[in-house]
């Protein structure tokens, strides 16, 4: 699990790749929960939080890029 500081050091492409990996993992975990194959529900919650963190940093970088381009 990466910290926000570590995520800010990544390139936008790395962030997109990480977000896609986390989306797939969250999806698979959700399916495991539905089929009662997963008993540790805290893993799913942590991965969802990390995905949200990655998406937040991506949006912040996008906003910074737009501000630089406009002004």
N, C-alpha and C positions, 0 to 999 in steps of 0.2 A: 504494500500500500504506500503510495507516494504522498509526500507532504505537498502542501500548496506551493511552498518555496521551490521544491524540486520540479513541480509541474510548470512553474513560470519560466524555468530555464529551458524547457523543451521547445522545439520548433512547432509551428502550426501543423505541419504534416505529421509530426510525431504525436501531437495531441489528437488529431483526427484518427490516427491509427489506434491509439490507446482507447479512445472513446468507442470505436467500432468493436474492439476486443471485449471491452466491458459490457457493451450492449449484448453481444453474443453470450457472454458468461451469465449475465443476469437472466437472459431468456432461458438458457439451459437450466439454471438453478430453479427458475420458476416452474419449469416442466418437471423437474425432479421433485419439487415440493408437492405438485399436484398428484404425482404418482406415488407419493409417500416413500421415495427413495432417499430423500435427504432428511436427516434428523437435526442437523445443526443449522437453525434458521438465522443465527447471527451472521453467518457468512454472507447470506443474501443481502441482509441489511447493510453490511459494510461495503459490499460491492456497489450497491445502489448509491451510497453516499460518495464513494470514490468517483463514480460516473458523473454525479452531479458536480463534484469538485472539478473534474476535467472539463466539463461543459462550461462551467463558470469561467475558468481561466481562458478557454477558447474564446468566449464572448468578450472578455476583457481585452484580449489581444486584438480581436477584430475591431473593437471600438477604438482602441489606440491607433490602429492603422488608419481607420477612417478619419480620425481627428488630425493625424499628421498630413494626410492627403488633402484635407480641406483647409488647413490653415497653416 
